[in-house]
Amino acid sequence: MKICKVTTLTSVHTGSGKYLQKDIEFITGNDRAVVIDDRKVLGIIGKGNIDKWIACINRGSSLM
């Protein structure tokens, strides 16, 4: 992988401006940040565990 330096001539906006909660809405590791897809998570954990998932989000605790 090549690494390059980019210099912008004007301000650059990246993203939507929405704040995401670490370890709840995104995770980091191995020099990467990954946004969690809610629908995929629900498909994996199942409807039976949705209350536990929501409780973690409300507490602000990690899903990991």
C-alpha positions in Angstrom: 0.0 0.0 0.0 1.3 3.4 -0.9 1.0 6.4 1.4 0.8 9.9 0.0 0.4 13.4 1.5 -2.5 15.5 0.2 -2.6 19.3 0.7 -6.0 20.9 0.2 -6.5 24.4 -1.1 -9.8 25.0 0.8 -11.6 23.5 3.7 -12.6 19.8 3.3 -15.7 18.3 5.0 -15.9 14.6 5.5 -18.8 12.8 6.9 -22.3 13.7 7.7 -21.6 15.6 11.0 -23.4 12.9 13.0 -21.5 11.8 16.1 -21.1 8.1 16.6 -20.6 6.3 20.0 -17.4 4.3 20.1 -17.8 0.6 20.6 -21.5 1.0 20.0 -21.9 2.6 16.6 -18.3 2.1 15.5 -15.3 0.1 16.5 -11.6 0.6 15.9 -8.6 -1.6 15.7 -5.7 -2.5 13.4 -5.5 1.1 12.1 -9.2 1.0 11.0 -12.5 2.4 12.0 -15.6 0.4 11.1 -19.2 1.7 11.4 -21.6 -1.0 12.7 -24.6 -1.9 10.5 -27.6 -2.0 12.8 -29.6 -4.3 10.6 -26.7 -6.8 10.2 -26.2 -6.8 14.0 -29.9 -7.5 14.6 -29.7 -10.4 12.1 -26.8 -11.8 14.1 -28.0 -11.3 17.7 -31.6 -12.1 16.9 -34.8 -10.5 18.2 -34.5 -12.3 21.5 -31.4 -10.3 22.4 -32.5 -6.9 21.2 -33.4 -5.7 24.8 -29.8 -6.5 25.9 -28.4 -4.6 22.9 -30.6 -1.6 23.6 -29.6 -1.6 27.3 -25.9 -1.5 26.3 -26.6 1.5 24.0 -28.6 3.3 26.7 -25.8 2.7 29.3 -23.2 3.8 26.8 -21.3 0.5 27.5 -19.3 -1.4 25.0 -20.9 -4.1 22.9 -17.6 -5.8 22.7 
